[in-house]
Amino acid sequence: MVQVSGTEGYAEEADELFKQYESIAFADAHRTVLHLIPTMPGRVLDIGSGTGRDAAWFAGRGHSVVAVEPTVAMRLPAMALHPSPRIDWLNDSLPDLALLLSRGETFDLVMLTAVWMHLDQAQRRRAMPNLASLVRARGTIIMKIRHGPVPPGRRMFEVSAEETINLARMQGLHPVLNVRTESSQERNRHAGVSWINLAFVKGKAP
Ligand SMILES: C[S@@+](CC[C@H](N)C(=O)[O-])C[C@H]1O[C@@H](n2cnc3c(N)ncnc32)[C@H](O)[C@@H]1O
């Protein structure tokens, strides 16, 4: 079977990553964007959902969630760990999201946490129009992009906020947040890992 590009290294480390990702509280992972998250239950898309930590948080607050995760060794244990009738788990991947797009759904909120930097430049260009078509008018896209040393065995690129904002603007997505934060995990902080937190609203400038 052909490996989805960007997923390199995840299956091999799935056990360790479950412990690591599940030990981070949603509020800590998303501190800088909490004010942008809809309080009323709506439709949420989580792309590169990993262990399902965030999908479960949204489902627990009444949102209906589509969790897209191409790595089987992440998706299946995530489904077992976070069983919820409000989460629809999907085996699909960036940049094309072919299965998801074929369903013709749109979402109030699209989350891409620690996944965009797995795409190369050509893939990022191809993916942005797809993301834009998945968010409803006035809906929000939240992206968290990792910077710093690449863990061994992973496929990761240095992606600037500027490039991402330019690609988004071309699709009618208006930037509402651009904040750089250091890693909340001590080990990563010492290794020089930081994050760019971006958010966009679809439609005319707010
Ligand atoms: C760093 S993990 C983040 C997981 C989760 N979002 C979190 O914050 O805990 C990145 C996830 O993106 C997935 N991924 C990698 N390449 C992808 C692609 N091309 N399309 C969708 N997901 C991808 C990986 O399998 C992995 O589960």
The ligand as an SDF file (V2000), in Angstrom:
LIG
                    3D

 27 29  0  0  0  0  0  0  0  0999 V2000
    1.5580   15.9070   14.8760 C   0  0  0  0  0  0  0  0  0  0  0  0
    0.1840   14.8660   14.6240 S   0  0  0  0  0  0  0  0  0  0  0  0
   -1.1110   15.8970   15.2900 C   0  0  0  0  0  0  0  0  0  0  0  0
   -2.3140   15.1320   15.7390 C   0  0  0  0  0  0  0  0  0  0  0  0
   -3.4300   15.9960   16.3660 C   0  0  0  0  0  0  0  0  0  0  0  0
   -3.9360   16.9900   15.4350 N   0  0  0  0  0  0  0  0  0  0  0  0
   -2.9410   16.6610   17.6150 C   0  0  0  0  0  0  0  0  0  0  0  0
   -2.7810   17.8880   17.6220 O   0  0  0  0  0  0  0  0  0  0  0  0
   -2.7130   15.9560   18.6070 O   0  0  0  0  0  0  0  0  0  0  0  0
   -0.1080   14.9850   12.8620 C   0  0  0  0  0  0  0  0  0  0  0  0
   -1.1840   14.0480   12.3450 C   0  0  0  0  0  0  0  0  0  0  0  0
   -1.4210   14.3690   10.9670 O   0  0  0  0  0  0  0  0  0  0  0  0
   -1.5580   13.1760   10.2330 C   0  0  0  0  0  0  0  0  0  0  0  0
   -1.1670   13.4400    8.8360 N   0  0  0  0  0  0  0  0  0  0  0  0
    0.0750   13.3940    8.3010 C   0  0  0  0  0  0  0  0  0  0  0  0
    0.0140   13.6560    6.9830 N   0  0  0  0  0  0  0  0  0  0  0  0
   -1.2770   13.9000    6.6900 C   0  0  0  0  0  0  0  0  0  0  0  0
   -1.9590   14.2090    5.4740 C   0  0  0  0  0  0  0  0  0  0  0  0
   -1.3040   14.2970    4.3140 N   0  0  0  0  0  0  0  0  0  0  0  0
   -3.3050   14.4010    5.5350 N   0  0  0  0  0  0  0  0  0  0  0  0
   -3.9630   14.3050    6.7330 C   0  0  0  0  0  0  0  0  0  0  0  0
   -3.3700   13.9850    7.8870 N   0  0  0  0  0  0  0  0  0  0  0  0
   -2.0440   13.7830    7.8670 C   0  0  0  0  0  0  0  0  0  0  0  0
   -0.6520   12.1820   10.9340 C   0  0  0  0  0  0  0  0  0  0  0  0
   -1.0280   10.8450   10.6490 O   0  0  0  0  0  0  0  0  0  0  0  0
   -0.8060   12.5750   12.3930 C   0  0  0  0  0  0  0  0  0  0  0  0
   -1.8210   11.8420   13.0340 O   0  0  0  0  0  0  0  0  0  0  0  0
  1  2  1  0
  2  3  1  0
  2 10  1  0
  3  4  1  0
  4  5  1  0
  5  6  1  0
  5  7  1  0
  7  8  2  0
  7  9  1  0
 10 11  1  0
 11 12  1  0
 11 26  1  0
 12 13  1  0
 13 14  1  0
 13 24  1  0
 14 15  1  0
 14 23  1  0
 15 16  2  0
 16 17  1  0
 17 18  1  0
 17 23  2  0
 18 19  1  0
 18 20  2  0
 20 21  1  0
 21 22  2  0
 22 23  1  0
 24 25  1  0
 24 26  1  0
 26 27  1  0
M  CHG  2   2   1   9  -1
M  END
$$$$
